[in-house]
Amino acid sequence: MAIGHVTKDLLPGNGYTIGGTATYASLTAQRLGSTVGVLTSAPVDLDLSTALRGIDVHIVPSADATTFLNTYQGQERRQFVHGLAKPLMPPHLPVSWKRAPIVLLCPLVGELGLDWLGAFRKSLVGVTPQGWMREWDAQGLVKQKPWAEAQQILSDVDVLVFSEQDVAGDAGIIRQYTRMARIAVVTRGWRGATVFWNGDSRDFPAFQAREVDPTGAGDVFAAAFLVRLQETGDPFLAAPFANCAASFAIEGPGTTTIPTRRQVEERLQTGQYITERAEP
């Protein structure tokens, strides 16, 4: 289950696509064989039936959708907020969903508060904390900010997944957050990911892929990591699986190339790792 805002991601020129961590993560879990639900907030006229086909979506009605415009210059993304949906609170959650085996708390614009802590005592709970680590100016340009509630949240959940870009590569902040978490993963784009667990850290290389659109790759990684962690109980086994899933996600626009489990398993056997890459 994913809890967070689905988004309207504006396209160049005109139109939009459905995005957000909840979208990418739920589709990933579904294609890996899980039964999936999404709790989100959106206008009643925002059609999610096609983008989230086969997923049980519980929508809190909102006048506006959380709306983003993403632009890229090389590997650098500039992001603008152009709309906000309503916050999500525990009473919005269907009662039966409290027994979900895996929960991903995936805020994008601070839509989840501390009242979510302790809501899932029998679930594997992961967080992708971007929504607690960003703010925006009057033009909507997103900027990073300190994660004030990190200690409180991380002491209550099982897994933290975040990108080094989320903290501008600050090694001190990375050390701080990873020491707070029971299991932490730092994703590093083409450099793969680093897993921190039981006082140990290990680097896992990314798989070679033809990059078309990097949007959502970290969300795909997070979902695949949680699915495999629940199956194996071992974060060091979950990381290569998640890296492999993410390698497919960048090979096409939006959610179009999120892989099936069969695709991931085949690439795990036959794919090649990235050993080095020239900087742009």
N, C-alpha and C positions, 0 to 999 in steps of 0.2 A: 504494500500500500504506500502511495505517495501522498504527502500532505503539503500543499503549496499552490501558489497561483499558476494556472496555465496562462500563457501570454499571447497577445497579438504581436508578432514580430513583423514590423513594417518592411516591405520590400522596396528596392530602388524603383523609383518611378511611381508605382501605384500598387495597391493591394497589400495583402499580408498573408502570413502563414501562422499556424498555431505552434507555439513553442513553449519554452520554460522547462525547468528541471523536471517538474511533475510529468510533463508530456514525454520527454526523452527517456526518463527513468522507467515510467510505467510501460511504455512500448518495449523497452529492452527486456524487462522482466517477463512480459507477455511472450515475446518471441523466444525467450529462453525456456518457456514451458510453464510459467507461473500463472495462477489466477490472480488478477490485479484489480485494485480499486484506487480511485483518485478522489480526494476531497479537495475542492477548489472553490473559488469565487469568481463569478463572471456574469455578464449580462445574459438575460434569458434568450436574446436573439443571436448570441454567439454560438454558431453551430460547431459542436465538438464531436458529433456523431461519426464523421468521416475520419478525422484526425486520430480519434481515440476509439476506433471501431473494436468491439469485443471487450472493452474495458468498462467496468462498472464505475460510472462517474457520478458523484454526489456534488451538486452545485449549490452554493450559497448565492442567492440572487444579488446582483450588484448593478448599479447604474452604469459603471464603467468597467472596462477590462484593463488589467495591467498591460501596458503597451510599451514596447521597446523598439528602438532603432539601433541596430548594430552596424558599425562600419569598421573595416579592417585596412590597416596599412602594414603589409607584411604579416608578422605574427602579432602585431599590436592591435587590440580592439578598443574602439571608442564606443561607448554605449550611452544612449539617451533614454530617459523615462518620459513618456508622453501620456500616461494615464495610470490610475491606480484602482484596483478592485478593493472590495471590503476585506478587512482582516478576517482570519479564521480562528475560531475558538473551540475548545473541546466539546461544548454542547452541540456543535454542528455535526459531530461525528456520529454516524449510525452506530447503535449500541453493539451490533454484531461485529463491527469492524475492530473493536477493541481487542479481539482475539487474533488479529492478523499475525502470522508468524514473522513477517518482516515489515518494518515501518521505516520509511525514509522521510525525515523532516527536512523539507527543501524550500525554505523561504527565499524570496527574491527581493522583496521590498519591505522587510520587517513585518510581514503579515502574520507571523507566528510569535506569540508571546511566551513568557515563562510559565504561564498556566498549562502549557503542554507537558511540562516536566512531570514525570510520574504517571502519565496517562496510560503507559503500556508496560506493564510489569512482567508479562510473559512473552514479549516479542524481542526479536533482534532489532535494535533501534540504531539507525544511522542518521547522521546529519551532514548536509552540505551547507555551509554557513554563509554563503555569499550575501544573503539578504540581511544578515546581521552585521555585515562588514562593508556596507556601502551607503553612501548618501549622494544627493544630487543638488545642483545649483538651480537658479531660477530658469535657466534654459534647459534643464533636465539632464545636463551632463553628469554622468555618474563618476564619483570619486570614492576612493577607499577611506575607511575610517576605522579606528580601533574597535575591536569586538569586546565591548564592555562586560558582557555576560558570559564570556567564554568559560571561566572556571565553574560557574553555577550550572551551565548546560552540559559541559563535558563530563562532569562528575555523575551525571544522571543517565548518560547514553552509552552505547557500546562501541560505536565506530564513528570516527571523524574522517571525512574525505574533503580535501580542499586542494586548490592549485597554488603553485608558487606564485602565479600571477595575482592571485587574490590578495597577497600580502607584498606585492612588488618585489618578490624575491628576498625579502628581509630574513636573513638567517636567524636572527635573534627571535623574531616573532614565530618563525617555524619551530624553533626549539621550545619556545614557551607553550605553544598549542599542542605539540606532539607529546610533551611531557604530561600534560593535563589529561590526555585521552587514554582509555584502555587500549584501543587499537586506533592508530592514525595512519592515514595514507596521504602523501603529498604527490600530486600528479605534476609532471614536468614536460608535458607536450611530447615532442619527438624523443626526449631523453627518457621517457618511460615514467616510472613511479618508484617512490621509496616508501616502504612499510615499516612502521615503528610498533613493536609488540614485545612485551615481557622484557624490557630493557635492551632489546636488540633492534637493529635497523638493517634492512636489506634493500638493495637496488634491483629493480626489474626492468629490463630494456623493453622499449616499444617494438612493435612489429612493423615491418616495412609495408607501406600502403601509398597509394596515389592520392594526395590530398586535394580535395575539391572544396570542402566546406568544413571548417573545424568546429562550427557551432554545435554545442551539445555533447561533444566527445567526453568531457569530464562527467557529465550526467550519466551517459551510457556506462562509463567506467564504474561509477558509484553503484549503480543498480546491479551490474554484473558481479561486482565484488561482493555485495551483500548476498546475492543469490548463491554464489559459490561458497561463501563463508558459512552460510547456513548448512550447506550440504557437506562440507568437509571439516568445519571447525578450525581450520588452519588458514590464517591470513596470508601466509607465504605461498600457499597453494591457490588462494583466490586471486592474487595479484596478476600472475600471467594470464589467467582466464579473462580478467577484466581488461588488461592491456590489449588482448587479442580482440575482444568485443569492440573496444574503442577504435581499433585500427580500421574496422569496417565503417564505423560511423562517419569518418571524415572523407570517405570515398564518394559521397554523393551529397546533393543539397538536402538540408533539413533532416528529416527522419527517414528518408527514402532508403538508406543503406544500413539501417540498424539490423544486425544479423540474427539469424536463427541459431539455436544451439548446435545444429549440425555444421553450420558454416564455421562457428567458433572452434569446434572440436577438430575439424579438418585443418584449419589454419594453424592450430596449436601443433599439429603433427608435421605439417609441410611448410609453414611460413618461415620467413627469415627475420631475424632481429636487426634493428638499426644499430650499427656499431659506431658510426660517426656521421656527421652531416655538416656541410659548410654553412656558416652563418650567413644570412642574407645581407 
